[in-house]
Amino acid sequence: MREFINNNDLSFDEGSRNTTIVTLIGYAQHLGWSKEALEEELLTEIEEDGFIQDEIDRLWQYCYNRNYKNFWTTPKAKELYKF
Protein backbone atom coordinates (compact mmCIF):
# COMPACT_ATOMS: atom_id res chain seq x y z
CA MET A 1 0.00 0.00 0.00
CA ARG A 2 2.85 2.37 0.80
CA GLU A 3 4.31 1.75 -2.66
CA PHE A 4 0.89 2.45 -4.21
CA ILE A 5 0.65 5.75 -2.30
CA ASN A 6 4.13 6.79 -3.37
CA ASN A 7 3.84 5.64 -6.99
CA ASN A 8 0.64 7.60 -7.44
CA ASP A 9 1.67 10.73 -5.52
CA LEU A 10 -1.34 10.46 -3.22
CA SER A 11 -1.53 13.22 -0.66
CA PHE A 12 -2.99 13.47 2.81
CA ASP A 13 -2.91 17.26 2.65
CA GLU A 14 -6.04 19.20 3.45
CA GLY A 15 -8.13 19.48 0.32
CA SER A 16 -7.09 16.09 -1.07
CA ARG A 17 -7.58 13.82 1.95
CA ASN A 18 -11.09 12.71 1.06
CA THR A 19 -10.15 11.69 -2.48
CA THR A 20 -7.06 9.88 -1.22
CA ILE A 21 -9.00 7.99 1.44
CA VAL A 22 -11.72 6.92 -1.01
CA THR A 23 -9.04 5.74 -3.43
CA LEU A 24 -7.19 3.81 -0.73
CA ILE A 25 -10.35 2.22 0.62
CA GLY A 26 -11.41 1.02 -2.82
CA TYR A 27 -7.93 -0.29 -3.58
CA ALA A 28 -7.62 -1.97 -0.17
CA GLN A 29 -10.98 -3.67 -0.64
CA HIS A 30 -9.88 -4.78 -4.11
CA LEU A 31 -6.82 -6.38 -2.49
CA GLY A 32 -9.01 -8.08 0.12
CA TRP A 33 -7.71 -6.00 3.01
CA SER A 34 -9.76 -5.44 6.13
CA LYS A 35 -10.51 -2.00 7.49
CA GLU A 36 -8.15 -2.74 10.36
CA ALA A 37 -5.31 -3.63 7.99
CA LEU A 38 -5.70 -0.30 6.18
CA GLU A 39 -5.80 1.56 9.48
CA GLU A 40 -2.63 -0.19 10.60
CA GLU A 41 -0.91 0.73 7.34
CA LEU A 42 -1.93 4.37 7.76
CA LEU A 43 -1.24 4.56 11.50
CA THR A 44 1.36 7.32 11.19
CA GLU A 45 -0.95 9.48 9.09
CA ILE A 46 -3.91 8.78 11.38
CA GLU A 47 -1.89 9.78 14.45
CA GLU A 48 -0.95 13.06 12.75
CA ASP A 49 -4.44 13.82 11.44
CA GLY A 50 -7.58 12.41 13.08
CA PHE A 51 -9.63 13.37 10.01
CA ILE A 52 -8.13 10.38 8.20
CA GLN A 53 -9.56 7.95 10.77
CA ASP A 54 -12.90 9.75 10.66
CA GLU A 55 -13.00 9.40 6.87
CA ILE A 56 -12.09 5.72 6.98
CA ASP A 57 -14.83 5.11 9.56
CA ARG A 58 -17.35 7.09 7.55
CA LEU A 59 -16.52 5.73 4.10
CA TRP A 60 -15.44 2.10 4.53
CA GLN A 61 -18.94 0.62 4.37
CA TYR A 62 -20.10 3.18 1.81
CA CYS A 63 -17.33 2.13 -0.58
CA TYR A 64 -18.00 -1.54 0.12
CA ASN A 65 -21.73 -1.21 -0.54
CA ARG A 66 -21.06 0.53 -3.86
CA ASN A 67 -18.41 -1.97 -4.98
CA TYR A 68 -15.61 0.56 -5.32
CA LYS A 69 -13.25 -2.41 -5.38
CA ASN A 70 -14.53 -3.29 -8.86
CA PHE A 71 -13.06 -0.08 -10.31
CA TRP A 72 -9.59 -1.61 -9.92
CA THR A 73 -10.36 -4.27 -12.53
CA THR A 74 -11.14 -1.71 -15.23
CA PRO A 75 -8.90 -0.35 -17.98
CA LYS A 76 -9.58 3.15 -16.59
CA ALA A 77 -7.95 2.23 -13.26
CA LYS A 78 -4.88 0.96 -15.08
CA GLU A 79 -4.79 4.18 -17.08
CA LEU A 80 -5.04 6.44 -14.03
CA TYR A 81 -2.99 4.59 -11.42
CA LYS A 82 0.20 2.56 -11.12
CA PHE A 83 -0.49 -0.76 -9.36
TISE-175398 format. One record per atom (N, C-alpha, C): residue number from 0; atom name; x, y, z; residue in three letters. Coordinates in steps of 0.02 Angstrom, whole numbers. Layout:
N
 num atome     px     py     pz residu
 NUM    CA      X      Y      Z    ALA
...
This chain:
83
 num atome     px     py     pz residu
   0     N     41    -60      0    MET
   0    CA      0      0      0    MET
   0     C     44     63      0    MET
   1     N     98     60     37    ARG
   1    CA    142    118     40    ARG
   1     C    171    133    -29    ARG
   2     N    189     80    -65    GLU
   2    CA    215     87   -133    GLU
   2     C    162    118   -179    GLU
   3     N    100     95   -171    PHE
   3    CA     45    122   -210    PHE
   3     C     36    197   -197    PHE
   4     N     39    217   -134    ILE
   4    CA     32    287   -115    ILE
   4     C     88    328   -147    ILE
   5     N    149    304   -141    ASN
   5    CA    207    340   -168    ASN
   5     C    206    342   -245    ASN
   6     N    192    286   -276    ASN
   6    CA    192    282   -349    ASN
   6     C    139    326   -382    ASN
   7     N     86    341   -344    ASN
   7    CA     32    380   -372    ASN
   7     C     28    450   -343    ASN
   8     N     80    469   -305    ASP
   8    CA     83    536   -276    ASP
   8     C     20    556   -238    ASP
   9     N     -7    508   -200    LEU
   9    CA    -67    523   -161    LEU
   9     C    -48    566   -101    LEU
  10     N    -91    612    -85    SER
  10    CA    -76    661    -33    SER
  10     C   -129    658     22    SER
  11     N   -105    668     83    PHE
  11    CA   -150    674    141    PHE
  11     C   -157    746    162    PHE
  12     N   -138    792    118    ASP
  12    CA   -145    863    133    ASP
  12     C   -219    883    132    ASP
  13     N   -234    934    171    GLU
  13    CA   -302    960    172    GLU
  13     C   -322    979    102    GLU
  14     N   -382    960     83    GLY
  14    CA   -407    974     16    GLY
  14     C   -403    913    -30    GLY
  15     N   -360    865    -13    SER
  15    CA   -355    805    -53    SER
  15     C   -365    741    -12    SER
  16     N   -374    749     53    ARG
  16    CA   -379    691     98    ARG
  16     C   -438    646     80    ARG
  17     N   -495    676     67    ASN
  17    CA   -554    635     53    ASN
  17     C   -544    592     -9    ASN
  18     N   -520    622    -62    THR
  18    CA   -507    584   -124    THR
  18     C   -456    529   -112    THR
  19     N   -404    545    -76    THR
  19    CA   -353    494    -61    THR
  19     C   -382    437    -20    THR
  20     N   -421    452     30    ILE
  20    CA   -450    399     72    ILE
  20     C   -498    356     32    ILE
  21     N   -540    385     -9    VAL
  21    CA   -586    346    -51    VAL
  21     C   -546    300    -97    VAL
  22     N   -494    327   -127    THR
  22    CA   -452    287   -172    THR
  22     C   -420    229   -134    THR
  23     N   -393    243    -75    LEU
  23    CA   -359    190    -37    LEU
  23     C   -408    138    -11    LEU
  24     N   -467    159      9    ILE
  24    CA   -517    111     31    ILE
  24     C   -537     65    -26    ILE
  25     N   -552     93    -84    GLY
  25    CA   -570     51   -141    GLY
  25     C   -515      3   -160    GLY
  26     N   -453     28   -161    TYR
  26    CA   -397    -15   -179    TYR
  26     C   -385    -68   -126    TYR
  27     N   -389    -50    -63    ALA
  27    CA   -381    -98     -8    ALA
  27     C   -434   -153    -13    ALA
  28     N   -496   -134    -26    GLN
  28    CA   -549   -183    -32    GLN
  28     C   -537   -228    -93    GLN
  29     N   -512   -200   -146    HIS
  29    CA   -494   -239   -205    HIS
  29     C   -442   -292   -187    HIS
  30     N   -394   -273   -146    LEU
  30    CA   -341   -319   -124    LEU
  30     C   -364   -369    -72    LEU
  31     N   -425   -359    -45    GLY
  31    CA   -450   -404      6    GLY
  31     C   -429   -385     77    GLY
  32     N   -406   -324     84    TRP
  32    CA   -385   -300    150    TRP
  32     C   -446   -286    194    TRP
  33     N   -437   -292    259    SER
  33    CA   -488   -272    307    SER
  33     C   -479   -198    322    SER
  34     N   -529   -169    352    LYS
  34    CA   -526   -100    375    LYS
  34     C   -468    -92    423    LYS
  35     N   -460   -140    468    GLU
  35    CA   -407   -137    518    GLU
  35     C   -338   -139    486    GLU
  36     N   -330   -178    433    ALA
  36    CA   -265   -181    399    ALA
  36     C   -248   -114    368    ALA
  37     N   -297    -81    338    LEU
  37    CA   -285    -15    309    LEU
  37     C   -268     35    364    LEU
  38     N   -304     32    419    GLU
  38    CA   -290     78    474    GLU
  38     C   -219     67    502    GLU
  39     N   -199      5    506    GLU
  39    CA   -132     -9    530    GLU
  39     C    -79     18    482    GLU
  40     N    -92     11    418    GLU
  40    CA    -45     36    367    GLU
  40     C    -40    112    370    GLU
  41     N    -94    145    387    LEU
  41    CA    -96    218    388    LEU
  41     C    -90    247    458    LEU
  42     N    -65    207    505    LEU
  42    CA    -62    228    575    LEU
  42     C    -25    294    585    LEU
  43     N     30    303    552    THR
  43    CA     68    366    559    THR
  43     C     26    425    537    THR
  44     N     -6    419    480    GLU
  44    CA    -47    474    454    GLU
  44     C   -108    486    499    GLU
  45     N   -137    433    525    ILE
  45    CA   -195    439    569    ILE
  45     C   -176    474    634    ILE
  46     N   -118    457    661    GLU
  46    CA    -95    489    722    GLU
  46     C    -81    563    712    GLU
  47     N    -61    583    653    GLU
  47    CA    -47    653    637    GLU
  47     C   -110    692    620    GLU
  48     N   -162    657    596    ASP
  48    CA   -222    691    572    ASP
  48     C   -283    647    584    ASP
  49     N   -320    661    636    GLY
  49    CA   -379    621    654    GLY
  49     C   -433    619    600    GLY
  50     N   -433    667    554    PHE
  50    CA   -481    669    500    PHE
  50     C   -477    605    458    PHE
  51     N   -416    579    451    ILE
  51    CA   -406    519    410    ILE
  51     C   -445    460    440    ILE
  52     N   -440    451    505    GLN
  52    CA   -478    398    539    GLN
  52     C   -553    409    531    GLN
  53     N   -574    471    540    ASP
  53    CA   -645    488    533    ASP
  53     C   -670    470    463    ASP
  54     N   -630    485    412    GLU
  54    CA   -650    470    344    GLU
  54     C   -652    394    331    GLU
  55     N   -603    359    357    ILE
  55    CA   -605    286    349    ILE
  55     C   -667    257    382    ILE
  56     N   -682    280    443    ASP
  56    CA   -741    256    478    ASP
  56     C   -805    272    439    ASP
  57     N   -808    331    412    ARG
  57    CA   -868    355    377    ARG
  57     C   -877    321    309    ARG
  58     N   -822    307    275    LEU
  58    CA   -826    287    205    LEU
  58     C   -814    213    192    LEU
  59     N   -788    175    239    TRP
  59    CA   -772    105    226    TRP
  59     C   -833     67    201    TRP
  60     N   -887     69    238    GLN
  60    CA   -947     31    219    GLN
  60     C   -979     60    156    GLN
  61     N   -978    126    150    TYR
  61    CA  -1005    159     91    TYR
  61     C   -971    132     28    TYR
  62     N   -904    131     28    CYS
  62    CA   -866    107    -29    CYS
  62     C   -880     33    -42    CYS
  63     N   -885     -5     12    TYR
  63    CA   -900    -77      6    TYR
  63     C   -969    -88    -26    TYR
  64     N  -1018    -53     -2    ASN
  64    CA  -1087    -61    -27    ASN
  64     C  -1093    -41   -100    ASN
  65     N  -1050      3   -124    ARG
  65    CA  -1053     26   -193    ARG
  65     C  -1000     -6   -237    ARG
  66     N   -969    -59   -211    ASN
  66    CA   -921    -99   -249    ASN
  66     C   -864    -58   -280    ASN
  67     N   -837    -11   -241    TYR
  67    CA   -780     28   -266    TYR
  67     C   -721    -16   -283    TYR
  68     N   -718    -75   -254    LYS
  68    CA   -662   -121   -269    LYS
  68     C   -663   -142   -342    LYS
  69     N   -721   -143   -374    ASN
  69    CA   -726   -165   -443    ASN
  69     C   -692   -117   -492    ASN
  70     N   -687    -53   -473    PHE
  70    CA   -653     -4   -516    PHE
  70     C   -582    -27   -533    PHE
  71     N   -550    -62   -487    TRP
  71    CA   -480    -80   -496    TRP
  71     C   -470   -136   -547    TRP
  72     N   -523   -163   -574    THR
  72    CA   -518   -213   -627    THR
  72     C   -530   -183   -696    THR
  73     N   -540   -118   -698    THR
  73    CA   -557    -86   -762    THR
  73     C   -495    -57   -797    THR
  74     N   -500    -50   -862    PRO
  74    CA   -445    -17   -899    PRO
  74     C   -433     54   -875    PRO
  75     N   -485     88   -853    LYS
  75    CA   -479    158   -829    LYS
  75     C   -433    161   -768    LYS
  76     N   -441    113   -723    ALA
  76    CA   -398    112   -663    ALA
  76     C   -325    104   -683    ALA
  77     N   -313     60   -731    LYS
  77    CA   -244     48   -754    LYS
  77     C   -216    109   -790    LYS
  78     N   -260    148   -820    GLU
  78    CA   -239    209   -854    GLU
  78     C   -222    264   -804    GLU
  79     N   -260    267   -750    LEU
  79    CA   -252    322   -702    LEU
  79     C   -202    310   -646    LEU
  80     N   -191    246   -629    TYR
  80    CA   -149    230   -571    TYR
  80     C    -97    178   -588    TYR
  81     N    -42    179   -551    LYS
  81    CA     10    128   -556    LYS
  81     C     -2     78   -500    LYS
  82     N    -15     15   -518    PHE
  82    CA    -24    -38   -468    PHE
  82     C    -12   -106   -499    PHE
